[in-house]
Amino acid sequence: MSLRTSRWLLLLLLVCTWPVWAQVPAPRAVWVWEEDTGAMLESPQVADEALAFLQRKRIGTMYLYADAYQGRNLLVQQPARYHTLIRAAHARGIRVYALLGSWHLHTERYVLPWYRQRAVAMLQRVLDYNQAAPDDARFDGVNYDIEPHVLDRWNDRSRERLLRGFLDMTAAMVAARDRSGQRLPIGPAMPFWWDGITLDWRGVRGPVSAHVIAMTDYVALMDYRNRAAGRDSILSHAEDELAQAKAAGKTLLIGLDFNPGEPAKLSFYGMDEAAFEHEAAQVEAALHGHPAFAGFVFHHYAGYRRFVGEPVPE
């Protein structure tokens, strides 16, 4: 029997026998994209109902969109709206991270050298907001979702160049945060399969995932599977990144999806909430006490609400 097989047999034994009731539930976060963020900013009633929903579902952090959408940038133009929403979240014990990156703005291009300053400027607007905002209305961190693999030019010949661009962009963003003097945690949404791509960056050769983890404060791992253990599962795809985060003294959230898509294994869509909670409990049991495991993050607010049978208010 191989060492890796032995490890998986031990993991499955732990998953099946660990007393889940004896442990504190893992933290939960959720991505809140442009339209849902806008609705919360525009309507105190929508915001209050949304925050109450997050409390009911034990979601303690929301990644709230914080950039331009449909020709407006409320973070810059009407920061008081963010003040009100963030204060209300904090009053309920919910942390708020600024969510950066947008399909509408094609921010995947920010990994290209001639767009890099746009990435820095995007973050700088959050830093400027926090600098000017009252203490109780400031963001608690930053999460950025910029995915170079969606670019048309992504292929076997260009992927290493684009991934180095992602690393350079990340380094520039972290440097901007450091120059600001703020201690705002910053981390990306990162696909689990970046651990299988090795490249040289700044004199160090290693998996892309390890490079990213080394320079950021935490990672939200897009670990989109609907089964806890075994081959091609949540735990199997997070194994290397958890080890890298532990070695680097960093933390990692496991991202899970609830939206329709193909193949079905990518999402909990079509399953019931009890089935999801069963798989989540197995992940928590297996990772209980792991110093790098910081909980789950759900993709995304609207999709998760629909999944649990609570339509999004319009």
C-alpha positions in Angstrom: 0.0 0.0 0.0 1.4 3.4 -1.0 2.0 6.2 1.5 -0.6 8.4 -0.3 -3.2 5.6 -0.1 -2.5 5.1 3.6 -3.0 8.8 4.2 -6.4 8.8 2.4 -7.6 5.7 4.4 -6.6 7.5 7.6 -8.4 10.6 6.5 -11.6 8.7 5.6 -11.5 7.0 9.0 -11.3 10.4 10.7 -14.1 11.8 8.6 -16.3 8.9 9.5 -15.5 8.7 13.3 -14.8 12.3 14.4 -17.5 13.7 16.7 -18.6 16.6 14.7 -20.9 17.9 17.4 -17.9 18.4 19.6 -16.3 21.1 17.5 -17.0 24.8 16.9 -18.4 25.2 13.4 -15.9 26.6 10.9 -16.2 30.3 9.9 -18.2 31.0 6.7 -17.9 33.9 4.2 -19.7 34.7 1.0 -18.9 36.6 -2.2 -21.4 39.4 -2.9 -21.2 40.6 -6.5 -22.2 43.8 -8.2 -26.0 43.7 -8.4 -26.5 42.4 -4.9 -24.0 44.9 -3.5 -25.8 47.7 -5.3 -29.2 46.6 -4.0 -27.9 46.6 -0.4 -26.2 50.0 -0.9 -29.4 51.6 -2.4 -31.9 50.2 0.1 -31.6 50.0 3.9 -34.4 47.5 3.9 -32.7 45.1 1.4 -29.5 45.5 3.4 -31.1 44.7 6.7 -32.8 41.6 5.3 -29.6 40.4 3.7 -27.6 40.8 6.9 -30.3 39.0 8.9 -30.1 36.2 6.3 -26.3 36.0 6.7 -26.7 35.8 10.5 -29.3 33.0 10.2 -26.8 31.0 8.0 -23.8 31.6 10.3 -22.0 33.6 7.6 -19.6 35.9 9.5 -17.8 37.7 6.6 -19.1 39.1 3.3 -16.9 40.0 0.4 -18.7 43.1 -0.7 -18.1 44.4 -4.3 -16.2 47.7 -4.1 -15.5 49.0 -7.7 -17.3 50.5 -10.6 -20.5 49.0 -12.1 -22.8 50.4 -14.8 -20.9 53.7 -15.1 -20.9 54.4 -11.3 -18.4 53.9 -8.6 -20.3 54.4 -5.3 -17.2 53.8 -3.2 -15.8 57.1 -4.6 -18.9 59.0 -5.5 -21.1 58.1 -2.5 -18.9 56.6 0.2 -21.6 57.3 2.8 -23.6 54.4 1.4 -20.7 52.1 2.2 -20.4 53.7 5.6 -24.0 52.8 6.4 -23.9 49.2 5.1 -20.5 48.4 6.7 -21.6 49.9 10.1 -24.8 47.8 9.9 -22.8 44.6 9.2 -20.4 45.3 12.0 -23.2 45.9 14.4 -24.4 42.4 13.7 -20.9 41.0 14.1 -20.3 40.5 10.3 -16.9 41.5 8.9 -16.8 43.1 5.5 -14.0 42.7 2.9 -13.8 44.8 -0.2 -14.3 42.5 -3.2 -12.3 43.6 -6.3 -12.4 42.2 -9.8 -15.3 42.2 -12.3 -16.4 40.3 -15.4 -18.1 43.5 -16.5 -14.9 45.5 -16.3 -12.8 42.7 -17.8 -10.4 42.9 -15.0 -8.7 39.6 -16.1 -6.7 42.0 -18.3 -5.0 43.5 -15.2 -2.5 40.7 -15.3 -1.1 42.2 -18.5 1.8 44.7 -17.9 0.1 47.6 -19.6 -3.0 47.2 -17.3 -1.2 46.6 -14.0 -1.6 50.2 -12.8 -5.4 49.7 -13.1 -5.2 46.9 -10.6 -3.1 49.1 -8.2 -5.6 52.0 -8.7 -8.5 49.7 -8.0 -7.0 48.7 -4.6 -5.9 52.3 -3.9 -9.5 53.5 -4.0 -10.3 51.0 -1.2 -7.2 52.2 0.8 -8.3 55.8 0.3 -11.8 55.0 1.3 -10.6 53.3 4.5 -8.3 56.2 5.3 -11.1 58.7 5.2 -13.9 56.5 6.7 -14.9 56.4 10.4 -13.4 53.5 12.2 -16.6 51.5 12.4 -17.3 51.9 8.6 -14.0 50.6 7.3 -13.4 47.5 5.4 -11.8 44.6 7.3 -9.8 43.2 4.4 -9.7 42.8 0.6 -10.4 39.9 -1.6 -9.6 40.1 -5.3 -10.9 37.8 -8.0 -8.8 38.2 -11.2 -8.6 35.1 -13.3 -6.0 35.1 -16.2 -7.2 31.8 -17.5 -10.4 33.4 -18.9 -8.4 35.5 -21.3 -8.6 34.4 -25.0 -4.8 34.3 -25.1 -4.6 31.7 -22.4 -3.1 28.5 -23.8 -0.1 26.2 -23.2 2.3 28.7 -24.7 1.1 31.8 -22.9 -0.1 30.5 -19.5 3.2 30.8 -17.7 3.6 34.4 -18.9 0.1 35.3 -17.8 0.6 33.7 -14.4 3.8 35.6 -13.9 1.7 38.7 -14.8 -0.7 37.7 -12.0 2.2 37.3 -9.6 3.6 40.7 -10.6 0.2 42.3 -10.3 -0.3 40.8 -6.8 3.1 42.0 -5.7 2.3 45.5 -6.9 -1.0 45.5 -5.0 0.6 44.2 -1.8 3.3 46.9 -2.1 0.6 49.6 -2.4 -1.1 48.3 0.7 2.2 48.3 2.5 3.0 51.9 1.4 -0.4 53.0 2.8 0.6 51.9 6.3 -2.7 50.0 6.6 -2.8 46.5 7.9 -5.7 45.4 5.7 -5.4 41.7 5.0 -5.4 41.0 1.2 -5.9 37.8 -0.6 -7.1 36.4 -3.9 -9.6 33.9 -5.1 -7.4 31.2 -6.5 -8.2 28.0 -8.5 -7.2 24.8 -6.8 -5.4 23.6 -10.0 -2.7 26.2 -9.8 -0.8 23.8 -7.5 -0.1 21.8 -10.7 1.7 24.5 -12.6 5.3 25.1 -11.6 7.3 28.2 -12.7 10.2 30.4 -11.8 9.4 33.8 -10.2 11.9 36.2 -8.7 14.5 33.5 -8.5 12.3 30.8 -6.9 10.9 27.8 -8.6 7.7 26.3 -7.3 4.0 25.8 -7.8 2.0 29.0 -8.7 -0.1 28.4 -5.6 2.9 28.5 -3.3 4.1 31.7 -4.9 0.7 33.3 -4.3 0.3 32.0 -0.8 3.8 33.3 0.1 3.1 36.9 -0.7 -0.6 37.3 0.3 -2.2 37.2 3.8 -4.7 34.5 3.0 -6.3 32.7 0.0 -9.9 31.9 -0.9 -9.4 28.6 -2.8 -12.0 28.0 -5.5 -12.3 24.3 -4.7 -15.5 23.7 -6.6 -16.5 20.1 -5.9 -19.6 18.7 -4.2 -18.0 15.7 -2.4 -15.9 16.0 0.8 -13.5 13.1 0.5 -12.0 10.6 -2.0 -10.5 11.2 -5.4 -11.5 14.5 -7.2 -13.0 15.9 -4.0 -12.9 19.0 -1.9 -10.3 17.7 0.5 -8.1 16.1 -2.2 -7.9 19.3 -4.2 -7.2 21.5 -1.1 -4.5 19.2 0.3 -1.4 20.8 -1.3 -2.6 24.4 -0.7 -3.3 23.7 2.9 0.2 22.3 3.4 1.7 25.4 1.6 -0.4 27.8 3.7 0.6 26.0 6.9 4.3 26.1 6.0 4.0 29.8 5.2 2.0 30.7 8.3 -1.0 31.8 6.2 -4.6 30.8 6.2 -6.9 29.4 3.5 -10.7 29.4 3.0 -12.3 26.6 0.9 -14.6 28.1 -1.7 -17.7 26.1 -2.6 -20.2 26.8 -5.4 -24.1 26.7 -5.4 -24.9 27.7 -8.9 -26.0 25.7 -12.0 -23.2 24.5 -14.3 -21.6 21.6 -15.9 -20.3 19.1 -15.0 -22.5 18.6 -12.0 -19.6 17.8 -9.6 -18.6 21.5 -9.6 -21.5 22.6 -7.6 -24.0 21.7 -4.8 -26.7 22.9 -7.1 -29.4 20.2 -7.4 -28.6 18.8 -4.0 -30.5 19.7 -0.9 -29.2 21.7 2.0 -28.9 18.7 4.3 -26.7 17.0 1.8 -24.5 20.0 1.5 -24.2 20.4 5.3 -23.2 16.7 5.5 -20.3 17.2 3.1 -19.3 20.4 4.8 -19.3 18.7 8.2 -17.0 16.0 6.8 -14.5 18.6 5.6 -14.6 20.4 9.0 -14.0 17.1 10.8 -11.1 16.2 8.6 -9.5 19.6 9.0 -10.3 20.1 12.7 -7.2 21.7 14.3 -5.5 22.4 11.0 -3.7 25.7 11.5 -4.2 26.9 7.9 -8.0 26.1 7.6 -10.0 29.3 8.0 -13.4 28.0 7.0 -15.5 28.2 3.9 -16.5 30.9 1.4 -19.6 30.5 -0.7 -20.1 31.4 -4.4 -22.1 33.5 -4.3 -24.7 35.4 -2.2 -27.6 35.1 -4.7 -26.8 31.5 -5.7 -26.5 30.4 -2.1 -29.8 32.1 -1.2 -31.6 30.3 -4.0 -29.9 27.0 -3.0 -31.4 27.2 0.5 -34.8 28.2 -0.9 -34.8 31.9 0.0 -35.2 34.0 -3.2 -33.2 37.2 -3.4 -35.5 40.2 -2.7 -35.8 42.6 -5.7 
